């Protein structure tokens, strides 16, 4: 009696490992993108707080440059989002960068928004 595995058994095992690896990689990339989206939520929360404080103090909303929050207005090497605030409504938006090797998982850019009242929104994404 021969001991060992047949070629068919080895091929089946390799196929199963490949399927498991592809599923695992898909889930991993989703988790990574959710972590990057957390950057947007954190900075948007700071921008919202600064907008509310600016409105209470000055009676008007401001742009990102006038709020004193470290939020880049354009894509940089240190952030995955660019940020903007509407000085009329106070709504702040984070737009996912797609240049400089920062293509989102899934390929499409998305946005996250927050109003001074604390209402979150944006386009589909993480």
C-alpha positions in Angstrom: 0.0 0.0 0.0 1.4 3.4 -1.0 1.4 6.2 1.5 1.1 9.8 0.4 -1.2 12.1 -1.5 -2.4 11.8 -5.0 -2.0 14.7 -7.5 -5.8 15.3 -7.4 -5.8 15.6 -3.6 -3.0 18.2 -3.7 -4.7 20.2 -6.4 -8.0 20.3 -4.4 -6.1 21.5 -1.3 -4.3 24.2 -3.3 -7.7 25.4 -4.8 -9.3 25.5 -1.3 -6.3 27.5 0.1 -6.5 29.9 -2.8 -10.2 30.5 -2.2 -9.7 31.1 1.5 -6.8 33.5 0.8 -8.9 35.5 -1.7 -11.8 35.8 0.8 -9.3 36.8 3.5 -7.7 39.4 1.4 -11.0 41.0 0.5 -12.0 41.3 4.1 -8.5 42.6 5.0 -8.8 45.4 2.4 -12.2 46.4 3.7 -10.8 46.7 7.3 -7.9 48.8 6.0 -10.3 51.2 4.2 -12.5 51.5 7.3 -9.5 52.4 9.3 -8.6 55.1 6.8 -12.2 56.4 6.9 -11.8 56.8 10.7 -9.3 59.6 9.9 -12.0 61.5 8.2 -14.5 61.0 11.0 -11.9 62.2 13.6 -10.9 65.3 11.7 -14.5 66.1 10.7 -15.5 66.0 14.3 -12.7 68.5 15.2 -13.8 70.7 12.3 -17.4 70.6 13.4 -16.4 71.6 17.0 -14.3 74.5 15.6 -17.2 75.6 13.3 -19.7 75.7 16.2 -17.2 77.6 18.4 -16.5 80.1 15.6 -20.2 80.6 15.0 -20.8 81.2 18.7 -17.9 83.7 18.9 -18.3 85.5 15.5 -21.8 84.8 14.3 -20.6 83.2 11.1 -19.1 80.0 9.8 -15.5 79.8 8.4 -13.4 77.8 5.9 -10.9 75.2 6.9 -8.0 77.6 6.7 -9.6 79.9 9.3 -10.6 77.3 11.9 -7.1 76.4 13.2 -7.6 72.7 12.7 -4.8 70.6 11.1 -6.9 69.5 8.1 -5.3 69.6 4.6 -7.4 71.4 2.0 -5.8 69.2 -0.7 -4.4 65.6 -0.9 -1.0 65.3 0.9 1.3 62.4 1.7 0.2 62.3 5.3 -3.6 62.2 4.9 -6.0 60.0 2.9 -8.6 62.8 2.6 -8.8 66.4 1.7 -11.1 68.7 3.7 -13.4 71.6 3.0 -15.9 73.6 5.0 -18.7 75.7 3.5 -18.6 79.1 5.1 -22.4 79.6 4.4 -23.8 76.5 6.0 -20.9 75.3 8.2 -21.0 71.8 6.6 -17.6 70.2 6.4 -16.7 67.5 3.8 -13.9 65.0 3.6 -13.1 63.7 0.1 -11.1 60.5 -0.3 -7.9 61.1 -2.2 -7.3 59.0 -5.3 -3.8 60.3 -6.3 -0.3 59.5 -5.1 -0.9 55.8 -4.6 -3.9 56.3 -2.4 -6.6 54.7 -4.5 -9.4 53.6 -2.2 -10.1 49.9 -1.9 -12.8 49.3 -4.5 -11.4 52.1 -6.7 -14.0 54.8 -6.3 -13.6 58.0 -4.3 -16.2 58.8 -1.6 -17.0 61.7 0.7 -18.1 62.0 4.3 -19.9 65.1 5.6 -20.9 66.6 8.9 -23.2 69.5 9.6 -22.9 71.9 12.6 -25.9 70.1 14.1 -23.9 66.8 14.1 -25.7 65.2 11.1 -23.4 62.8 9.3 -23.7 62.0 5.6 -21.8 61.5 2.4 -21.6 59.2 -0.5 -21.4 55.5 -0.4 -18.1 54.1 0.9 -16.7 53.3 4.2 
